[in-house]
């Protein structure tokens, strides 16, 4: 995707002072967007008057616009997830909505295609193609959009999300600070504190991306944004691993110790100022559909499906919310059968040696096909060996092996509702190579595609 005037963001330093003005909470926002369990919005059950496309709204005495995307199969009795996508400095709402040169597959930073008509998307337009948030007017704009949308559409009030790149990332961060009981989580791509941070003391689930070689907003700015929510969310402080310069790879780290329901994830990558880095590529303008950030953001947002809105009171831990690192069911021992192959996840030759390869084989109920899912997100075999991404690799095609359990992220796995299993460290799926079905076909990690060679059932 070619971002319009992407490097005009070098003016961000000058905009820092504009964004630090106090953001006044809208007079009705605290009651309209309350932190309560899921409740039907006024739009549920109504025939909507809103349609997909550009909308106009008056807010703070000014005419503003946003682009709305309603699912093709919209059902007015089904509460939908709501995602705001904020453009970068010099960009537009249309850039976010259209996906630019990559088209639909990169619409809303790639999450619209992954949503498969389960989500309502909004792309607001900033003044002067930016998000200075002077006097808090951009936050009020968001309040007013939410009010209008929820009066006409059926929206799950516990499933509101914000994401954005560069200046749009700064706006998403501002919402995390000022509207912690409105937004369930935010994703900040290569952002800085550009739109202010009114409040900023309460927990919000937070996902940050940043490039090691970002010449516009140094990665130290992204770390600073992240660390606010490491503190707010009660996570254990750490210096998460980051890839070496020149490696052209990325590392995603989920912090430990976070309050239940308030995870913090940090994704550092070896590239510059971009929302769509691609492993193995040195450019900042790679096709968005090839970027690993799409699935990282979508998985981060959807882990909260069906859970209540976070409480505004930091001392209260919400019930029935996910842990800081998404996990599979703990305590069960099962074989894992591939949907496409009808064969089981198997340790080659029943070996118990570190580095033994994992493949698919006819299901036989032997110990080398029995996997125990633990509360630490491990998949153990033989009691003391873990399913392990070889060398903590993150590239497509990295082999899956067994190794002594060590608690590292390359030995953590997340069970997803669609039958896929995600390697937490790499944020890629457990995959049967080449969609093979024969005995002995190797198992690896690969970018999540939703194919049957990435789906597993417990037997």
Rosetta blueprint (number, residue, H / E / L):
1 X L
2 X L
3 X L
4 X L
5 X L
6 X H
7 X H
8 X H
9 X H
10 X H
11 X H
12 X H
13 X H
14 X H
15 X H
16 X H
17 X H
18 X H
19 X H
20 X L
21 X L
22 X L
23 X L
24 X L
25 X L
26 X L
27 X L
28 X L
29 X H
30 X H
31 X H
32 X H
33 X L
34 X L
35 X L
36 X L
37 X L
38 X L
39 X L
40 X L
41 X L
42 X L
43 X L
44 X L
45 X L
46 X L
47 X L
48 X L
49 X L
50 X L
51 X L
52 X L
53 X E
54 X E
55 X E
56 X E
57 X E
58 X E
59 X E
60 X L
61 X L
62 X E
63 X E
64 X E
65 X E
66 X E
67 X E
68 X E
69 X E
70 X L
71 X L
72 X L
73 X L
74 X L
75 X L
76 X L
77 X L
78 X L
79 X L
80 X E
81 X E
82 X E
83 X E
84 X E
85 X E
86 X E
87 X L
88 X L
89 X L
90 X L
91 X L
92 X L
93 X H
94 X H
95 X H
96 X H
97 X H
98 X H
99 X L
100 X H
101 X H
102 X H
103 X H
104 X H
105 X H
106 X H
107 X L
108 X L
109 X L
110 X L
111 X H
112 X H
113 X H
114 X H
115 X H
116 X L
117 X L
118 X L
119 X E
120 X E
121 X E
122 X E
123 X E
124 X E
125 X L
126 X L
127 X H
128 X H
129 X H
130 X L
131 X L
132 X L
133 X L
134 X H
135 X H
136 X H
137 X H
138 X H
139 X H
140 X H
141 X H
142 X H
143 X H
144 X H
145 X H
146 X H
147 X H
148 X H
149 X H
150 X H
151 X H
152 X H
153 X L
154 X L
155 X E
156 X E
157 X E
158 X E
159 X E
160 X E
161 X E
162 X E
163 X E
164 X E
165 X E
166 X L
167 X H
168 X H
169 X H
170 X H
171 X H
172 X H
173 X H
174 X H
175 X H
176 X H
177 X H
178 X H
179 X L
180 X L
181 X L
182 X L
183 X L
184 X L
185 X E
186 X E
187 X E
188 X E
189 X E
190 X L
191 X L
192 X L
193 X L
194 X L
195 X L
196 X L
197 X L
198 X L
199 X L
200 X L
201 X L
202 X L
203 X L
204 X L
205 X E
206 X E
207 X E
208 X E
209 X E
210 X E
211 X E
212 X L
213 X L
214 X L
215 X L
216 X L
217 X L
218 X L
219 X H
220 X H
221 X H
222 X H
223 X H
224 X H
225 X H
226 X H
227 X H
228 X H
229 X H
230 X H
231 X H
232 X H
233 X L
234 X L
235 X L
236 X L
237 X L
238 X L
239 X L
240 X L
241 X L
242 X L
243 X L
244 X L
245 X L
246 X L
247 X L
248 X L
249 X L
250 X E
251 X E
252 X E
253 X E
254 X E
255 X L
256 X L
257 X L
258 X L
259 X L
260 X L
261 X L
262 X L
263 X L
264 X E
265 X E
266 X E
267 X E
268 X E
269 X E
270 X L
271 X L
272 X L
273 X L
274 X L
275 X L
276 X L
277 X L
278 X L
279 X L
280 X L
281 X L
282 X L
283 X L
284 X L
285 X L
286 X L
287 X L
288 X H
289 X H
290 X H
291 X L
292 X L
293 X H
294 X H
295 X H
296 X H
297 X H
298 X H
299 X H
300 X H
301 X H
302 X H
303 X L
304 X L
305 X L
306 X L
307 X L
308 X L
309 X L
310 X L
311 X L
312 X L
313 X L
314 X L
315 X L
316 X L
317 X L
318 X L
319 X L
320 X L
321 X L
322 X L
323 X L
324 X L
325 X L
326 X L
327 X L
328 X L
329 X L
330 X L
331 X L
332 X L
333 X E
334 X E
335 X L
336 X E
337 X E
338 X E
339 X L
340 X L
341 X L
342 X L
343 X L
344 X E
345 X E
346 X E
347 X E
348 X H
349 X H
350 X H
351 X L
352 X L
353 X L
354 X L
355 X L
356 X L
357 X E
358 X E
359 X E
360 X E
361 X E
362 X L
363 X L
364 X L
365 X L
366 X L
367 X H
368 X H
369 X H
370 X L
371 X E
372 X E
373 X E
374 X L
375 X L
376 X L
377 X L
378 X L
379 X E
380 X E
381 X E
382 X L
383 X L
384 X L
385 X E
386 X E
387 X E
388 X E
389 X E
390 X H
391 X H
392 X H
393 X L
394 X L
395 X L
396 X L
397 X L
398 X L
399 X E
400 X E
401 X E
402 X E
403 X E
404 X E
405 X L
406 X L
407 X L
408 X L
409 X H
410 X H
411 X H
412 X L
413 X E
414 X E
415 X E
416 X L
417 X L
418 X L
419 X L
420 X E
421 X E
422 X E
423 X E
424 X L
425 X L
426 X L
427 X L
428 X E
429 X E
430 X E
431 X E
432 X E
433 X H
434 X H
435 X H
436 X L
437 X L
438 X L
439 X L
440 X L
441 X L
442 X E
443 X E
444 X E
445 X E
446 X E
447 X L
448 X L
449 X L
450 X L
451 X L
452 X H
453 X H
454 X H
455 X E
456 X E
457 X E
458 X E
459 X L
